[in-house]
Amino acid sequence: MGDTRPASHFHAGNIDGAAVARLVAALDSQDAADGVRRLRAWAHEAVAARPGERALDVGCGTGSQTQALAAAVTPDGDALGIEPNPGLRTVAEQRAAAAGSTARFADGDASALPLADASVDVVWCERVLQHLAEPQRAVDEFARVLRPGGRVVLLDTDWATTILHPGDPATVAALTSGALAAAASPYAGRLLLGQLTAAGLVIDDRGSQALLQDHTTVTWPLIRMLAESAVRRELITGDQRDRLYADLTEAAERGALHMSVTMFAVAAHRPR
């Protein structure tokens, strides 16, 4: 998922074989999410990859969107996925081969792409910038490799938009602060416009989508990770944590749970 800070689960140096399967499962779950599907559909329409073009998917993960770009550019074009995590890259290669896709994959750093200046027609980068300590460097790289008239679309999460209901407001605030602390660039979604403009690109369109969790099921691994972290940091007590668990469980049982975070997307182009 792009070059990431050492604390990120997606950092290439932090992934062992046993963890790759969990990452793949998480990415597959995201692929299936209605909100992700809707925003991706908007983004593909906005970037409009065409037959014969050269497309780049930065931080491609399992390669699902690299395959989508490969289908759009057809065998007359070229779709390359950059992924520094070797385990994810292997999965991407295997899945593309099984699907008969022409998508290709290579190692690389989002902040130092292994491509020549003005060599790409389309750049796609999804949920990578939130993991980067210096996301502007990556966006500058996207601008560098784009040909005049080339298009880019960035999709990323803004963790400050996290909503969890019901629960004691102070307890919920402690958990959402943990979500902010977990990302290198937690406000990535709201920064996309300024980053693209700073790189000299022209904004074409914007989109957003709330990623809604199932209102009848608590996402326990995520909730417990955030809650236990808040207890360790002494932001909440064990009793507050347990009360929150009970409130969420009761709400899920009656179909009244709300868990969401908003993802934003921006499409832009390099001036001719």
N, C-alpha and C positions, 0 to 999 in steps of 0.2 A: 504493500500500500504506500509506496513512495519511501524516500529516505526519512527516517524518523529519529526522534531523540532517543537516547538509551533507555529512558523510563517507559517508552511505549511498548506495548505487547507486539507491535508490528515491526519493531526494529530487528533487522536481519541478525544482529549479533545476539539477540535475546531468544531466538526461536530454536528449540530442539525438536527432534522428530515427534515426540509425544504431543507437543503443543500445536504442531501444524494441523492435526486433525481437528482440534478445537477451534482454531482460527478459520479453517475451511467451513466448518459447521456454522460458525457465526456469520461468515460472509454469505453462505448459501441462504441462511435465514433472512438476511437483509435483502438478498436478491428477490426473495418471495414476498417481501412486504409490499402492500398495496401502495403506500406512499412513495416508496423508492421507485416502484414501477412507473407511477404517474409522472414523477419528476424526471426520470430518465427519458420517458417518451417525449416530454416537452423539450428536454435538452438535445435529444437526437434531431428533432425537427428544427430546433434553433441553429444547430451547428451545420446541419445539412451536408453530411459527407456524400460525395458523388463518385460515380465510377471513374477509375483511373487516378484518383487522388491518393496522396500519401497521408495516412492518419497515425497519430501517436496517442497512446493511452498511458498516462504517467501514473505509476503506482497501481498497476492493473490487477493485483490480487490474483484471483482464480481465472482471470481472463474473460469473464462473461461479456464485458463491454468491448474488449478488443475484438472478440468474435463478431459482435454486432457491427462494429466499424468495418471489419473485414468484409462482411456481407454487403455493406453499403458501398464500399469502394470497388467491390468485385475483384476477381483475379487480375484484372488489368491494373489495379492499384496496389497499395501495400498498407497493411495495418500492423504496427509494432507496439507491443506492450512492454513497458519498462517496469521491472519488479526486482528490487534488491534482495528480497527474501528468497533464498534458494528453494525452500520447501514449497512455498506458494507458486513459485515460477514453474517448478516441476509439475504441479497439479494443473496449472494453466496450459502447459505444453501437452500434457496427456489428454486433457479435455478437448483441446482444439483438434488434436489428431483424431480422437474418437468421433468428433462431429464432422470431420472432413473439412474443417475450416482452414483457410490460408493464413490465419493470424500467426504472427511470429512473436517471439519473446526474447528479451535480453536483460542482463544485469544493468543497473544504472542508478544514478542519484538524481533526484528531482532538481537539485540545485546545481548540477553539472551534467547536463544531458549529453550522451555520447553521439551527438548529431551536429552536422554543419549548420552554419548560419543560413537562414531563409531556405530551409530544405523540406518543410512540412506544410501541408495544406490545412490540416485539422489537428488541434490538440484537445484531448479530453482528460480532465483530472478530477476525480471524484473522491471526496472524503480523505484527502491526503494532507492538505495544508494544515488541518487541525493538529497533526502530529509533528509539524516542523517548528523548530525554534526560530527560524528565520524564513517565514513563508514568502516574503517579498523576493528573496533571491530566486526561489523556484519560479515565481510568476515572471520575473525578468528573463529567466531562461526560456519560458514558453514564448515570450515575445521575440527572443533572439532567433529561435529555430523556425518561427512562422515566416512563410513567404508573404510578400506584400499582397494584401487581399485575403490572406489566410485567416481562419476562424478558430476561436478557442471557446470552450465552455467549462466553467468551474462549478462544481457542486460541493457544498460543505455544510457541516452542522454548526449551529450556534448553540452551545450548551447552556447559555444563560436563559434560553427559552424553555428549559426543562420544566414540566408541570407534573406534579404527583399529587393525587387527591383520592381519598381523604387523608387526614393526618394532622397532628398538632403543627401549626405553622412554624414554630421554632425548630421542631424536629425535622420537618421537611426541608426547611432552609439549610440546615446543617448537611443534609444529604446532597442537595443540589450544589452546595459549595464544594462538595467532594467531587462532583462531576466536573466542575470548572477546574479544580486542581489537577485532575487526571490528564488533561490535554495540554500540550505545549502551547497551542493557540486556541483556547476555548471559545473565543468569539469569532472563529474563522468565517462563519456565514455572513456576518455583517461587514466584514472587511474586504470581501471580494471586489466590490465596486472600486474602492479606493486603490487596491493593489493593481487591478487591471489598468486603471487610468494612469497610475504612477509609472507603469511599464510602457506607456505610450500607446496603449490600445484604445480603440473606440468602442464604447458600450452600444450593443444592439438591442438587448432585451434582458429581462429579469424574470425569475420564477421562484416559487417557494412551495413547500409542502410540509404539513405537519405529519410526523411519523407517529401514528397512533398505535399503541399496544392493545392487545386483546382486552376488552373491558371485563372479561370473566376469568382472567388468569393473571396472577402476579408473576412478573419476571424475576423469580427469586434469585438467580445468580447475580444479576445486576444489583438488585435491591440490597441483598446481603453484603455484597462487596462494598457498596457505598455506606451502608449502616455500620458495618463493623469498623470501617475506616474512621467514621465519625466518632465511634466509641473510643477507639485507640487514641484519637487526637483530643479526647475529652471535650468534644463539642456537644455530645449528648450522653446521657447515662444509659446503662443497660436497661433500666425500667422504661425509659423513653423509647428505646429501640423496640422493646417487646410490645409496648402499647401500639407503636406504629405498625408492627407486623400484624397485630390483632385487627387493627382498623382496616388495613389493606385486605386481609383475608375475608373479613366480613363484607366489605364492599364488593369484592370479586364474587362472592357467593350469591349476591343479589344483583350482579351485573351492573354495578355502579362505579367501578374502578376507572379512573382516568390517569393514564400515563402517556406523555407525549414529549417530543422535542421537535423543533423545526429545522428543516434543511433548506438552504437557499441555493439558487443557481444563477449565474450571470453569463451571458453570451457576449462576445466581443470580437473585433477583427483588427488586423494590422492594416493601417492605412497604406494605400498604393503610392 
